[in-house]
C-alpha cells in the first residue's frame, strides 16, 4: 500500500469519527428518506448570489450523485445543500461541489398547440407545474421603440435562476409568481461550465 492510499484511509477514519466532519442528513436523488452521514463542508465564496461549498465524503460509506440533498445543523440553524457535480475520485475520499438549495418557488404554465381534424392549429389548455425551485436576481429596464419611432417606453427585463431546467422548456411557456404576476420566457441562459446555475430572461406578460 502506498503512502497516498494510507493517508486517504486515515483521512476517512478521521472524517467518520466526526473529529473533522459534521453530521449531515443525506437524501438521495428521487428519495424522501434521509440517512445520517458525516461530511466535511468547506464554504466557498458566493457565486450568482448563491452560497457555495465543497464537501469531502468517504467513498466507502457515501455515494454522491448530482441532485442529492443534505442538511447540516450548526447551532440553531439548519441549512440544506444540493450537489451540483462531483469530481472523479482518485483516493478514498471524494470532493463534490454544492450550492445552498434555492428557497423560492414559481409555477410554470405549459402551453402547446394541438392540431384539429381539419388541420388547423389551436392552443391547448395550459398545464401547470407548481413548486419549481428558483431564485429571482437582478432586473433591468430597457427603452423600447415602436416601428415608426413615434413612441418610446421602458420595458423591464427580469432574471430567474433555476435549480434545474424543466424538461422541454419552451418560450411559449409562462412563469407565475405566488403574487400572481406572470412573465413570458424570452430565452434560457446556460453556462457551458458546471459552476453556474441556468437562468431565464423574462418579460412581464400581464401588464
C-alpha positions in Angstrom: 0.0 0.0 0.0 1.4 3.4 -1.0 1.7 6.3 1.4 -1.0 8.2 -0.5 -3.5 5.3 -0.1 -2.7 5.0 3.6 -3.3 8.7 4.1 -6.6 8.6 2.3 -7.7 5.7 4.6 -6.6 7.7 7.6 -8.5 10.8 6.4 -11.7 8.7 6.0 -11.2 7.4 9.5 -10.9 10.9 10.9 -13.9 12.1 8.8 -16.1 9.2 10.0 -15.1 9.9 13.6 -16.6 13.4 13.3 -13.4 15.0 14.5 -13.0 16.7 11.2 -16.5 16.3 9.7 -20.1 17.4 10.5 -23.1 15.2 10.9 -25.5 15.5 7.9 -28.8 14.0 6.9 -28.3 12.8 3.3 -31.2 12.4 0.8 -30.5 10.6 -2.4 -32.0 11.9 -5.7 -35.6 10.6 -6.1 -35.9 9.5 -2.5 -37.6 11.1 0.5 -35.8 9.2 3.3 -32.8 10.8 4.8 -29.8 8.8 6.1 -27.2 10.1 8.6 -23.7 10.7 7.1 -20.6 12.6 8.0 -19.2 15.2 5.6 -16.5 17.8 5.6 -18.2 21.1 4.4 -16.0 23.9 3.3 -17.9 27.0 2.3 -16.7 28.9 -0.8 -17.3 32.5 -2.0 -20.8 33.2 -3.2 -21.5 32.9 -6.9 -24.6 34.2 -8.7 -25.6 35.5 -5.2 -25.8 31.8 -4.0 -23.8 30.3 -1.2 -21.5 27.6 -2.5 -19.4 24.9 -0.8 -17.2 21.9 -1.4 -17.8 18.7 0.6 -15.5 15.8 1.2 -17.0 12.4 1.7 -15.6 8.8 2.2 -16.4 6.8 -0.9 -16.9 3.6 1.1 -19.8 5.0 3.1 -21.3 7.8 1.0 -22.2 7.5 -2.7 -22.7 11.0 -4.2 -24.9 11.9 -7.2 -25.9 15.1 -8.8 -29.1 16.4 -7.2 -28.5 14.8 -3.9 -29.6 16.9 -0.9 -28.0 17.1 2.6 -28.8 19.2 5.6 -26.4 20.3 8.3 -27.3 21.9 11.6 -25.0 24.5 13.1 -26.3 25.7 16.4 -30.0 26.5 15.9 -29.6 27.0 12.1 -30.2 24.1 9.7 -29.1 24.6 6.0 -29.9 22.4 3.1 -27.4 22.0 0.3 -27.7 20.4 -3.2 -24.9 18.6 -5.1 -24.1 20.3 -8.4 -21.4 17.9 -9.5 -18.8 15.5 -8.1 -15.2 15.1 -9.2 -13.8 11.7 -10.2 -12.2 10.2 -7.0 -8.5 9.3 -7.0 -8.3 8.3 -3.4 -10.7 7.0 -0.7 -12.3 10.4 -0.2 -14.3 12.3 -2.8 -14.9 16.0 -3.4 -18.2 17.4 -4.6 -19.4 20.9 -5.4 -22.7 22.1 -3.9 -24.9 25.2 -3.6 -27.4 26.2 -1.0 -30.8 24.9 -2.0 -32.9 27.6 -3.7 -35.7 28.7 -1.4 -38.2 30.5 -3.8 -40.9 28.8 -5.8 -42.8 29.7 -9.0 -45.4 27.9 -11.2 -44.6 27.0 -14.7 -47.6 27.2 -17.1 -47.1 25.0 -20.1 -48.7 25.9 -23.4 -48.7 23.9 -26.6 -50.5 23.7 -29.9 -52.8 20.9 -31.0 -53.9 20.1 -34.5 -57.6 19.7 -35.2 -59.2 17.2 -37.6 -59.4 20.0 -40.2 -55.6 20.5 -39.9 -55.9 23.8 -38.1 -53.7 24.5 -35.1 -55.1 25.9 -31.9 -53.7 26.4 -28.4 -54.4 23.6 -25.9 -55.5 24.4 -22.3 -52.3 25.2 -20.3 -51.0 22.7 -17.8 -49.3 23.8 -14.6 -46.1 22.6 -12.9 -46.0 24.0 -9.4 -43.2 24.5 -6.9 -40.4 24.9 -9.3 -37.4 25.9 -7.2 -35.7 29.2 -8.2 -34.3 32.5 -7.2 -35.0 35.9 -8.6 -32.0 38.1 -9.1 -31.2 41.5 -10.8 -33.6 43.2 -13.1 -33.1 45.9 -15.7 -35.1 48.3 -17.7 -34.7 48.9 -21.4 -36.1 51.5 -23.8 -38.4 50.0 -26.4 -39.2 51.9 -29.6 -42.2 51.4 -31.9 -41.7 50.6 -35.5 -42.5 54.2 -36.6 -40.3 55.6 -33.8 -43.2 57.6 -32.6 -43.4 56.3 -29.1 -40.9 55.0 -26.6 -41.5 53.2 -23.4 -39.5 51.5 -20.7 -39.8 47.7 -20.6 -38.4 45.7 -17.6 -36.3 42.6 -18.1 -36.2 40.0 -15.2 -33.8 37.2 -14.4 -34.9 33.9 -12.8 -32.3 31.4 -11.6 -33.4 27.8 -11.8 -32.3 24.9 -9.6 -32.7 22.6 -12.6 -34.1 23.0 -16.1 -37.6 21.7 -16.5 -37.9 19.3 -19.4 -38.9 20.6 -22.8 -38.9 24.3 -21.6 -40.3 26.5 -24.4 -40.6 30.2 -25.0 -44.4 30.0 -25.1 -44.4 28.8 -21.5 -45.1 31.3 -18.8 -43.8 31.8 -15.2 -46.2 32.8 -12.5 -45.1 34.1 -9.1 -47.1 33.5 -5.9 -48.2 37.1 -6.1 -50.0 36.3 -9.4 -47.6 38.2 -11.6 -47.0 36.4 -14.9 -43.8 36.5 -17.1 -43.1 35.2 -20.6 -39.8 33.4 -21.3 -37.5 35.3 -23.7 -34.7 32.8 -23.6 -32.7 30.4 -21.4 -29.1 31.2 -20.5 -26.9 28.3 -19.5 -23.2 28.5 -18.9 -21.0 25.8 -20.6 -19.2 25.3 -17.3 -20.7 23.2 -14.4 -20.4 26.1 -11.9 -23.2 28.5 -12.8 -26.9 27.6 -12.5 -29.1 28.2 -15.6 -31.3 31.2 -15.6 -34.3 32.6 -17.6 -34.6 36.0 -19.1 -38.2 37.1 -18.7 -40.6 39.9 -19.6 -43.9 40.8 -17.8 -46.9 39.4 -19.7 -49.7 40.7 -17.5 -49.0 44.5 -17.6 
